[in-house]
Amino acid sequence: MDNILSRYTLRINRILLEKLGYIASSEGRTKNKEIEQLIKKRIAEYEQKYGAIDLNDEY
């Protein structure tokens, strides 16, 4: 898999985004990096329960 950063527009409630910013700041991260950490955590949880995700499979 290429190590290329992809752009993705996220539409989110302003209050949620501000709260996320608060948490990110307290952890020394940007909002973007905080979102990335949350995604990584969710993927790890999913793969632990269902097995590794094979990106060659169609979804």
N, C-alpha and C positions, 0 to 999 in steps of 0.2 A: 504494500500500500504506500502511495506517495506521502511524503511528509509535507504536504502543501496545506496551508491554512485556508479554509473556506469561509466565505462570508455568509451570514444568515441574518435576516431581519426578524427580530422578535417583537411582537406586539404584546405588551404586558400592562396591567393596571399600574398607574403611576405610584400608588401607595406601596404596592408590592415591590416595585423597582427601588423606591427610596429605602424600604426596609432591607432589601438585598444589599444596597449600597452601604448601609450602616453596618451590616454583618461583615461585608467584604472589607471595609475599612478597619474594623476591629481585628480582622485576621491578617491585615497587611496586604490585602489583595485588591485588585480592581474588580469592578462588577463583572467584567468579562471573564476574568480568571476564576471568580467565585462560581459563575454559571458553569464554567468548564469543570471545576471540581465536583459540582453537584451531578453533572452528566456522567462523569467518570464513576462516581459512587453508585449511581443508579444502574449503569451498565454492569459493574462488578456484581451488584446484588442480583441482577437478572441472570447473568451467566452462572453464578453460583447455584441458582435454583434450577435453571433449564439447560445449562451447558454452554459452551463457547458459541458465539454467534459466528456463523460462516457467511461472510459477505458475498460468497459466490452463489449462495442460495438466493432465489428471487423472493422478495417480500412485498 
